Amino acid sequence: MSAGRFMTGLVFGAFVGGAAGLLLAPRKGRETREQLKKELTDTIELGTTIQESYQHVTEQAAELAEMSRELIPPLAKETKQLAADFRFKTEPRFNIIAEQIEKIKKETDAYQQTIKNL
């Protein structure tokens, strides 16, 4: 269902509901006509407001989509570069730590063997 058809149905339904309520209400003809006129004016204003809001939201969504297309690729590129730089800087350190752990493990095994031989 398109937004235009929905809006038409919404405005029409509000008008018909308001008119039916007024016609069935116990009022003088003149009061009923004035109330109908007011309800029609209010319904038209509501429809206009809803339509303007819909257009505004649509425009904002289009702007956001455009900003995303412009900003995300450079951001993704920069993030990948930062990750590569981080890996480049930390990988040697991780290797040194792994070597130290292996050295400690060997020394611990040697101490345990010495303790068993005592």
N, C-alpha and C positions, 0 to 999 in steps of 0.2 A: 504494500500500500504506500502510495507516495505521500509525502508530507503535505502537499497541496490538497489532496483529497481528504486527508485526515482533518486538516484545518477547516475545510468547507463543511465537513460533517459535524465537527465540534461546534462551529458557529451556528449552523442550521439547527442542530439539536438543542443548543442553549436557547435560541430564539423560540423554537416551537414549544419547548417546555415552559418557558416564561410566559408565552402567549396563552397557552392552555391554562396555566395556573391563574392568570389574570381574568380570562374569560369565564372561568368557573367560580371566581370569587364574587361574593355579594357586594358589588359596588355600583354606583351610578355609571351610566355610559360615558359621561365626560371624564370621570375619574379613571375609569378603565382605559380609555384612549390615552390619557396622559401617562398612566402607568405603563401601557404598552410602548408608547413612544420612548419613555425613559429606559425601559428594558431593552428595546431595540438599540438605542444609542449605547448603552452599557455593553451590550453583546458585540456590537461593531467595534467599540474601543478595545474590548478584550481580545477579539480576533486580530486586530491590528497590533496590539501589544505582543501577542503570542507570535505572530508572523515576524515582527521586528526582532524579537528575542531569538527565534529560529535562525533568521538571517545572520544575526550577530554571532551566534554560536558556530554557524557554518563558516563564516569568515574567520573566526578565531581558530577553528580546526584547520582550515587551509593554511593560515599563517604558521601554526605550530608544525604542520607537516613540512612546509617549506624550510623552516628553521632547522628541523630535524635533518632534512636532506643536506643542509649546508654544514651543520655542526658535527654530526655523528662521524662522517668519514675521517676528518682530521683528528678528532678525539680518539677514534679507534687506532689510527696510525700512531699517534703519540703514545697511547697506552701500550701498544705492541713494542714500540721502541724502548719505553721505560722498563718493560718486563725483560727484554733482551739485555739491556744494560745491567739490570739487577742480577740476572743469571750470570752474565760475564764477570761481574764483580764478586759474586758470592760463591760461584762454583769452586774456585781455587781454595777458598776458605773451608768449604765443606770437605774438600779432598784432604786438606791438612788435618781437620778434625777427625776424619775417618782414619787417617794414618796414626794419629795419636791414640785413638781408641784401640786400634789393632796392636800398637806397641804396649799399651797398658794391659791389654788382654794377655799378651805373651808374657809380660813380666809377672802378672798375677798367676798365670799357669806355672811359671818357673818357681815362684815363691811357694805355691801349694805343693809342688813336687819336692822342694827342699824341706818343707814342714813334714811331709810324709816320710822322708828318709831319716828324720831325726829320731 
